[in-house]
Amino acid sequence: MMSFFARVIACIALAHHDVSAFFPSSPSLPSLSTGRWSVSGHLQMSLKPAAIPLLDSGKALARSGELLIDTTTVLDLYGGGLSQAGASIRNSGDCIAQSAASMRFKTAAELVTDELREGATCLTEAASKHLKRAVEEAKTDEDADLAARIGNLIPIMSKAGVSLEASGAAILQKREVGETGEGLCDCGSALEELAMAMRKVAPDVKEATESCDRMVFAAQKMREAGNNLRGVEKPKPRGKAWLKG
């Protein structure tokens, strides 16, 4: 049984959040000054620098997927594999935006990881299932050119998904936050490459062009988010560029 004075001392310690009064420092525990992970597993180095650009990236990617669905309506391919791939891209963008919203909080590392990896799954499934189905549908319609153009999207979209998965895995495995940034940068580069390839699928369709434009913007903002986590400084404007905007 604790004495009366021991209880008073305990209450004072709790009131001042003096955890060290109960848990003396131990060399076996991670130091809070390392800037990586706390004893409880929460991120000490914030993901917040990536939040705003990654939120913009997710929204733009979701819109790109919606416009790809609209493209299939114009091409009379709605409901097919290409249309479903557009839905997966939209869902991936939504997951990325949700992960960005959670990055403002150091205690949300698990949620950020889940959303990034779910977004990655959407992209890899779009490549391995829906786009492959779209290729078979084009072949059935005896449109070899369209089948080839859609087929070119598969490895690129798969690469984007794998890179996004790596960014989430870096958080899960408690690696340096810069490694999460590298995964985002790699995903952004893959998305830009994917946008360039998508332009060839339906170059004369307005919705397809807009879809590619939104994906390019998503790629740029994702690389910006990744660079923020890697500590890469933005290039300073030269001359009178600071007068613009």
N, C-alpha and C positions, 0 to 999 in steps of 0.2 A: 504493500500500500504506500502511495506517495504521501509524504508529509505535507502539511499546509504550506510551508515555505517552498517546498519543491514545486508545488502546483503554481504558486505565485510566480516563481522564476520561469516556469514553462509558459505561462500566459504572457509574460513580458517579452519573452523571446519570440513567440508567435506574432505578437502585435508589431514587432519591428522586423518581421520576416527574417529573423536571424537563423537561417537553416543550419548554419555552421555550429550553432550551439548544440544541435542534436547529431549532426553528421560531420565529424571532423574531416578535414581534407585528406584525401588518400591518393597516393601516386598512381594507383591502378585505375582511377576514374579520369575521363577526359576533362581537360581544362576548358573552362568557358572562354578563355582568351584565345583559343586556337582559331576561332572564326569559322568553325565547321559545324560540329554537332554538339548538342548539350547531352547531359546524362540521360535525359528523358527522350532523346532521339529527335528533338525539334531542331530545325535549321537555325543556326546562329548567324550565318551569312545570308542575308535576305535575298529572295528571288524577286523582290519588288521592282528592281530596275528593268526587269523584262515585262512587267505587267501591262503597261499601256501599249507598247508596240505589238505585243503578242495578242492583246485583245483586238486591236485593229486587224491583225493578220487573220484571226479566227473569223471575225465578221466578214471580211472580204472573201475568205475561202468558202464560207457558207453561201455567200451570194454567187460565187462562181459556180458552185454546184447547182444552184437553182437555175441559173442561166443555161447551164448545160442541159438540164431537163427541158427547158423551153426550146433549146436547139433541136432536141429529138422530136418535139412536136412539129416543128417546121419541116424536118426531114422525114416525117411520117414514121418515126421509129419509137414513138412514145410507148412506154411499158416494156421495152426490151432491155437488153443488157446495158446499153449505153445510158439509157435513162436511169437505171438502177445505180450505175456508177456515179451519175450526177447526184443522186440521193445520198450515196455514201460520202461523197466529197462534202456535201452540205452538212451531214452529221458530224464529220470530222472537224469541220470548222466550228460547229457549235461546241464540241468537246474542248477544242483549243481555247475558245473564248472563255469557257467556264474555268479552265485551268488558270487562265490569266487573271480572272477575277479573284481566284483564291490565292494568288501569289502575293497579295498584299499582307498576308498573315504568315508569320513564321511557323505557327502551329499547324498550318494546313498542308504540310509537305506530302502527307499521304493522299489527300484529295487531289493535289496537283498531279501527283504520279498517276493516279487512277485515270484522270481525265486525259492526260497526254497519251497514255498507253491505249485508252479506248479510241482516241482519235487516230492513233497509228493503226489499230486494228481495222478501222473503217477504210483506211487507204489500202492496206494490204489485201483486204477482202474484195475491194473494188477491182484491184488488179488481178487477183487469182481467180475470182469467180465471175464478176459482172462483165469485165472487159473481154475475158475469154469467151463468154457467152455472146457478146456483141460481135466478136470476130466470126463465130460460127453462124450467127444470123446473117451477117453480110455475105458469107460464102453461100449460104442457102439461097439468098437473093441474087446470087451470081454477080456480086459487086466486089471483085477482087481488089480493086484499088482502095475502097473503103475498108475492107478487111485488113489490108496491109497497114493503112494509116492508123487504125484503131490498135492493131497489134503492136505498133511502135510505142504506144502509151504504156503498155503493161510493165516492162522492166523499169521505166522511169517512175511510175507511180509506186511500184513496189519499193524502190529505193527511198522514196520520200517517207513511206510508212516505216521502213526499217530505221531510218535516221531519227524519226520522231519517237519511236520506241526506245532508241538508245538514250535519248534525252531524259525520258521518264525513268529508265533503268538506272541512270546515274544518280538520281535522287534516291531511289529505292535502296541502292547499294551504298549510300552514304559517301559517294565520291565527291571530289571537289566540284563546287558549283560551276566552275568554268567548263567542266565536261558536259554539263547540261547545256551550256551555251554552244558548245561545239556541235552537239546533236541538232540543236535548233538551226544553226547556220547551215549544216549539211542538208537538212530538210528544206530550208528555204531555197538553196541552190537547186535541189531536185524539183521543187515546185516551179521554179522559173523555167527549167528545162522542159518540164511537162507542159507548161503553158505554150511554149514555142511549138511543141509537137502537136498540141491540140488545135492550133491555128490551121493546120493542114487538113484536119478532119472535115471541116466545112468552112472553107475560106470566104465563101460568098454569103454566109448567113450572119446577119447582124448580131443575133444573140450569142453566137459562137465567139465572135470577136470580143464582145463585152465580157463573156465568161473568161476568156484568156486575159483580158486587161485586169480584171479583178484578181485573177490568180497571180499575175505578176506583182501586183501591189501587195498581196498576201505574202508572197515570197520575200519581197523587200523588207516588209515590217518584221517578218520572222527572223531574217538575218540581223536586223537591228536589235531585236530582243536578245538574240544569241550573243551578239557583240557586246551588249550591255553587261551580260553575265560574265563574259570573258575579260571585261575591263578594257576593251578596245575603245579608244577615244574617237569621237566623231571628228571628221576633218573640218578645220576652221575655214569660214568663208574668206575668200581672197578679194582684195581690192575693195570695190564698193558693193560687193554682193550682199553685205549686211543691210543695205538700203532696201532690198527687195522684200516684199511681203510684210 
